[in-house]
Amino acid sequence: MESVFKVTRGLLPVDTSYCPGCTHGIAHRLIMECLEERGELESTVGVSPIGCSIVAHQFMNIDMCESAHGRAPAVASGIRRVHPDKTVFTYQGDGDLASIGAGEIVHAAHRGEKFTTFFINNAIYGMTGGQMAPTTLIGQKATTAVEGRTVEQAGKPLRMAELIATIEGAVFVERVALDTPAHVRNAKKVIHKALEVQKQRLGFSFVEILSTCPTNWGKTPYDATKWLAENMIPYYPLGNLKTPEGMK
């Protein structure tokens, strides 16, 4: 019998602890599939900080390192500089990267560090209980904004991909989503491109991944994907913001 499908070696054969409908699992798989296809599983180091991503090492079959909250870019910078032959990435949520870690990611991009950041944007703090994040949308409810976020109280949501794209050291920046099969397939292509930028040592590469959080959004998995499409994508438009010259 001919095999038509097999799970990537990049994922460990265990059940995940993520909530039903959470798209962390899809993001994990895409990254690990890309690394396997590129022959880089054995030469990759991932860094995950505080947040739902802190358990990524339980599922990713590569060398992993945990960091303090928001400090994954600093740790990844050190690893990549000491081991320039390794593929290095950070896997960070929006509460981590866009809040306590905002300075870290901005300066890693400014220095043009040769690693890749996968930024999971689900517009809320996940692990700690659904608090408002820098990416929470206007009107969106959170445990720290029970009537919904307002511009007057918290300002407008941060568009991190656009912010990073203004920095010269960041040479590849793109935003993708995981709400439909077509968007998932495109996300994989973009992850490949970001890793290729790193392989060629062209500079810092950044992929923002719009994701769902059904539990803290108070929605079913199906309704969460609809909410992402109808609310997040209009404010966080998909597409490439920056690509190295000559790279398609």
N, C-alpha and C positions, 0 to 999 in steps of 0.2 A: 504494500500500500504506500502510495506516495504522500509524503507530508506536505501539506499546503500552508501550515502555520506552526510556528514555535515561539515560545516566550524568549525574550532576550536573556542572555547570560548576565546581563547587567543588573537584573533584578534577582534578589534572593527568594527562594521558594517558601515564602511565609505570607500569612494574611496581614494586610495593613491595618493600622488602628485608626485610619481616617474615617470621618463620618460618611454615611451613604450620600452619594452625589457630589462629594468633594472632588475637585479635579486635580488635587495634588498627585494622586496616583497616575493620572494621564501624563502630567508633566514629568514625573519620575521616569515613566516608561519611555517617553520620547527622547529624553536626554540620554538614557542608558542605551536605547536602540542606536542612536547616532554614534555614541562612543564605540559601541561594538562594531558597527559598520565601518568605522574609521580605523579599527584596530587599535584603539587607544584605551580600552578598559584597564589593562594592566599598568598603564603609565599615567593614570589620572588621579588627582587628589581633589576631593570636594570639601567645601567648608560650609557648615550650616550653623546658624546662630539660634537664639531663643525664638520661640514661636512654634507653630505646628511643624515647621521644618526641622526642629531639633531632633526628631526621630528618623530623619532621612537615612541615617547610617544603618538603621535596622532593615532597610529595604534595598539600598543601593549596594551592589556588589563591587565596590571599589574602595580604595583607601579614603577614609573620611576623617574630618577633624571638626569638633565643635568649637564655637567661639562664644565670647560674651555677647550680650545683646547689642546688635548694631555694629559689632566689630569684625564681622567676617571679611570685609575688604582689606583691613589691615593685616589680618592673619594670612589671607590669600596672597597679598603683596609679598610678605616674607617668604612664604612657601615657593612662590614662582621665582623670586630672585635667587633663592638658595638652590632651587632645582629648575633651571631654565629649560630643561628637556622634558619636563612634565606638563601635562594638560591640567590646568587648575581652574576651578569655577567656584563661585559662591551661589548658594540657593537661598534666597531671602524673601520674606513676606513684606507686605506694605507697611505694617505697623513697625517692623524692624528697620527696614531700609529707608523709608521716607520720614521717619520720626527720629528716634534716638541715633540711628545710623546715617542720617542725612549728610552730616559732615564727612563721615568716612567715605561714602560712595562718591561724593563730589570730588574729594581730593585724590582718590584712587584714579578717577577719570582724568583729573587735571594732570596727574603724573604720567598718564598714558600707560598704566600698568598692563602687562601682557597676560591678563586673565579675562575670563568671561563671567558676567553676572546674569543669572536667571532670576528675574524679579517677579514674584507671584503677587499680583494685585487682585485681591478679592474685596477691596473697599471696606475692610473692617479688621479689627483685631480678632483673630480666631481663637488661639489657644487660651487666652486669658479671660475670655468671657464676653466678647462682642462689643468692646468699647469702640468709640469713634476713632478712626484712623485719619492720617492726613489725606487719604484718598477717598474717604467716605463722601458720598454725593450729597448735594444740597437736598434737604427734605428727607434723606435716608435716616431711619431710626437706629439708634444704638443704645447700649446700656448707659452710656454717659451723655446721650442726647435723645431722651425718651420721646420728645416731640419732633425730632428730626433736626438734622444739622442746618444751621443758618449762616449766611454770610456775615452777619453782624457779630455773631458769637465766635465763629471759628474760621472765618475767611473761606475762600473757595478751595476746592480740592486740588492738591498738587498733581500736576502732570509731569511725572518724573522722567519719562522718555524725552519729552520736549526739553526739559531742563538739562539733562545729560547731553543731549545733542548739541547744545550751545558750547560745550567744552571741547577745546581743540584736541586734547588727548584721547577723547572718545571717538573712535573712527567708524564704529558700526553700531547703530541704534535702530531697533525695530520693535513695534508692538504687534502682538498676535493675540488670539483668543482661543479658548477651548470649549466653545459652546456648540459647535456643529462638526460633523465629520470633515467637511471641507476646510474649516478653520484649523482643525487638528492636523490635517495633512500639510497645510501650509506652515503651521508652527514647526513641524519637524524639519522642513526645508530651511527655515530661518535659523533654527538651532544649528544645523550643519554649517551654514554660512558663518555664524558667529564663532564656531569652533575653528573654522578654517582661517578666519582673521587672526585668531590666537596662534594657530600653527605657523602662520607666515610672519608672526611677530610684528604685526602692523600697528598695534595699539590696543586700547581697551575696547571690549565689545560688550554690549548690553542688550538683553532681550526682555522686554516687559510682557508678561503673560497674564491676560485677563482671565480670572478664574472664579469659580463659584464657591459660596460658603452657605449651603442650605440651612444648616443648623442655626447659625447666628443671624441669618437673614429671615428666619422663620418661614421658610418655604420648602416645598417638596423639591426633590432633585430636578424634575421636569420644569417646574415653575421657576427654579433658580436659573436654568439656562435661558429661559425666555426673558427673565428680568435682566440678565447680563446683556443680552442682545438689544433689548429695548431701552435700557438705561445707561449701562456702562459704555457701550461702544459709541453712542452719540457724543459722549463727553470725552472719552478716550479713544479717538479714531485709530483704526488699525492701519498699518503700513510702515514703510521704511522711512526713517527720518535722516539716516546718514549711512553711506556706504563708501569704503575706500575707492579711490579713483581706479578704474580698470577692472573692478570686481563686479560681476553681474549678480 
